[in-house]
Amino acid sequence: MVALKEKKTMSLRTPVTDLFGTEFPIVAGGLQFLADAEYVAACAKAGIIGFMTSNHFQDEKSLRNEICKTRELSEGKPFGVNIAMLPKSTEHERITQIMEIVVDEGVEFVETTGRSPEPYMPLLKGANIKVLHKVPGLKYAEKAQAVGVDMVTIVGWECGGHPGPNAIGSIVNAALAEERLSIPYLIGGGIGHGSQIAAALSMGASGVLLGTRFLASTEIGAHEGYKEALLKASENDTTISLWSVRNNARTLANETTRIVAELERANPDAGIAQLMPYVAGQILIDTYKTGDTSLGMVYAGQALGFVRESVPVAETVKLLIQQFNTARERLCSLSY
Ligand SMILES: Cc1cc2nc3c(=O)[nH]c(=O)nc-3n(C[C@H](O)[C@H](O)[C@H](O)COP(=O)(O)O)c2cc1C
């Protein structure tokens, strides 16, 4: 027991902490419009790695500026850039340009998601960038492993954002991944308590990825009304829609998801055009500005059940580690 107590002050070394050079095997995934320099630097200073989202920057200069700002605020601690891709490449996307900027700015870590990063691996690996690829299912993780990513995150059905089509939960992913993958993996989706981190590590994961648990953090630059809505919400307050366009998303259940569900039921083949007036990104930007969560696709997952106060990221990390230690002690105290 004494040995356990002494370990509380130490870092928790796994392949995740070794790869990123962080204190704890916790990763803060990209959060569209929210994971900016302030938030990602707060993650860095809390001993974890965060990924700054890149897709919404309309021009090269503003993306470069945000990367520089993140580096400055992180004060030498590790950070990464999130590059979310659509399931199929489109004529007007700027993924190649973003990758080139990330390389040029000397970013060390990227989190890719959405589709296979295979076409970009030569560019990223040529620049010695470590690639953490995020997938919503084990079969995609096996493909990612085959194309040479450094690590893979498997997000389960509980996750905020895009849980994929397969409806498999994180506890199943965690144990199966240990059998099927040879590269280190992280488990995400529904994680918001340190006992879940202990569970994931004991099942073979090298770390965990969190999104929803950090949404109400003081460093998240969104309206207080938005954070209050998250604090009031529970694990029961999310829903999944956008099935008809094969890009299903878990968000807060609100007026928009009610309308979208009706439209998808009535016209399942009508495509994204019929839904755009309700799901456009600008509506979400307005939500973050005004705090009104009744409209828009307000991404959030079942880990909302753990989001009870708006505190700095570092405080949440500290709590998660305390809870992890309690769970670990519980296991260690079991006797036969
Ligand atoms: C508000 C919100 C925005 C997100 N935006 C992105 C994004 O831009 N890029 C990305 O790769 N993942 C995004 N995600 C997914 C998270 O990075 C992460 O995979 C997910 O939140 C993990 O599940 P959890 O919410 O249960 O912790 C988002 C999730 C949320 C809740």
The ligand as an SDF file (V2000), in Angstrom:
LIG
                    3D

 31 33  0  0  0  0  0  0  0  0999 V2000
  -17.8510   19.0670  -29.4110 C   0  0  0  0  0  0  0  0  0  0  0  0
  -17.0360   18.0250  -30.1070 C   0  0  0  0  0  0  0  0  0  0  0  0
  -16.3440   18.3600  -31.2590 C   0  0  0  0  0  0  0  0  0  0  0  0
  -15.5290   17.4190  -31.8910 C   0  0  0  0  0  0  0  0  0  0  0  0
  -14.8050   17.7850  -32.9870 N   0  0  0  0  0  0  0  0  0  0  0  0
  -13.9030   16.9210  -33.5100 C   0  0  0  0  0  0  0  0  0  0  0  0
  -13.0310   17.3250  -34.5630 C   0  0  0  0  0  0  0  0  0  0  0  0
  -13.0720   18.4400  -35.0410 O   0  0  0  0  0  0  0  0  0  0  0  0
  -12.1390   16.4210  -35.0140 N   0  0  0  0  0  0  0  0  0  0  0  0
  -12.0540   15.1440  -34.4950 C   0  0  0  0  0  0  0  0  0  0  0  0
  -11.2120   14.3630  -34.9230 O   0  0  0  0  0  0  0  0  0  0  0  0
  -12.8750   14.7400  -33.5120 N   0  0  0  0  0  0  0  0  0  0  0  0
  -13.7720   15.5940  -33.0070 C   0  0  0  0  0  0  0  0  0  0  0  0
  -14.5730   15.1960  -31.9650 N   0  0  0  0  0  0  0  0  0  0  0  0
  -14.3750   13.8490  -31.3780 C   0  0  0  0  0  0  0  0  0  0  0  0
  -13.3990   13.9100  -30.1930 C   0  0  0  0  0  0  0  0  0  0  0  0
  -12.1020   14.2760  -30.6050 O   0  0  0  0  0  0  0  0  0  0  0  0
  -13.3110   12.5650  -29.4900 C   0  0  0  0  0  0  0  0  0  0  0  0
  -13.0190   11.5570  -30.4270 O   0  0  0  0  0  0  0  0  0  0  0  0
  -14.5900   12.1870  -28.7720 C   0  0  0  0  0  0  0  0  0  0  0  0
  -15.1070   13.3020  -28.1120 O   0  0  0  0  0  0  0  0  0  0  0  0
  -14.3150   11.0720  -27.7660 C   0  0  0  0  0  0  0  0  0  0  0  0
  -15.4970   10.6240  -27.1770 O   0  0  0  0  0  0  0  0  0  0  0  0
  -16.1220   11.3150  -25.8530 P   0  0  0  0  0  0  0  0  0  0  0  0
  -16.7920   12.5340  -26.3230 O   0  0  0  0  0  0  0  0  0  0  0  0
  -17.0670   10.2860  -25.3600 O   0  0  0  0  0  0  0  0  0  0  0  0
  -15.0100   11.5980  -24.9090 O   0  0  0  0  0  0  0  0  0  0  0  0
  -15.4420   16.1010  -31.3600 C   0  0  0  0  0  0  0  0  0  0  0  0
  -16.1740   15.7580  -30.2180 C   0  0  0  0  0  0  0  0  0  0  0  0
  -16.9690   16.7050  -29.5970 C   0  0  0  0  0  0  0  0  0  0  0  0
  -17.7230   16.2980  -28.3600 C   0  0  0  0  0  0  0  0  0  0  0  0
  1  2  1  0
  2  3  1  0
  2 30  2  0
  3  4  2  0
  4  5  1  0
  4 28  1  0
  5  6  2  0
  6  7  1  0
  6 13  1  0
  7  8  2  0
  7  9  1  0
  9 10  1  0
 10 11  2  0
 10 12  1  0
 12 13  2  0
 13 14  1  0
 14 15  1  0
 14 28  1  0
 15 16  1  0
 16 17  1  0
 16 18  1  0
 18 19  1  0
 18 20  1  0
 20 21  1  0
 20 22  1  0
 22 23  1  0
 23 24  1  0
 24 25  2  0
 24 26  1  0
 24 27  1  0
 28 29  2  0
 29 30  1  0
 30 31  1  0
M  END
$$$$
